[in-house]
C-alpha cells in the first residue's frame, strides 16, 4: 500500500514497513545476494495490493534460493534491516543505490 513516511508518499508493506528498490537491478531479477540480502532482505511473496496500489503492478521473480520475491512495476522489493519499526526509512539513498518507491514504481530521490 502507499503511506506517508518522512512526508513522502511511498510503498510500504501491510504493517507499514518501508519498501525499497535497488537501482543496480536492471531487470525483475534481484542482484542483491549474500551479505547484501542480509542488510536488504527481499520481500517474499506473493503480495496483495493495498490502498493506492493496483494488483496488476505487483508480481514476483524467482530468487536463486527458489523463493518468490515481490516486484512492483518489475522492480524487486526489499526491506532495510535498519528499519525495524513501521514508518522508518533509514535506508533511503544508502550507497546511492537503494531508494524508497513511489506509487508509480519510481525511486524517491
Order of alpha helices (4+ residues) and beta strands (2+ residues): beta-beta-beta-alpha-beta-beta-beta-beta
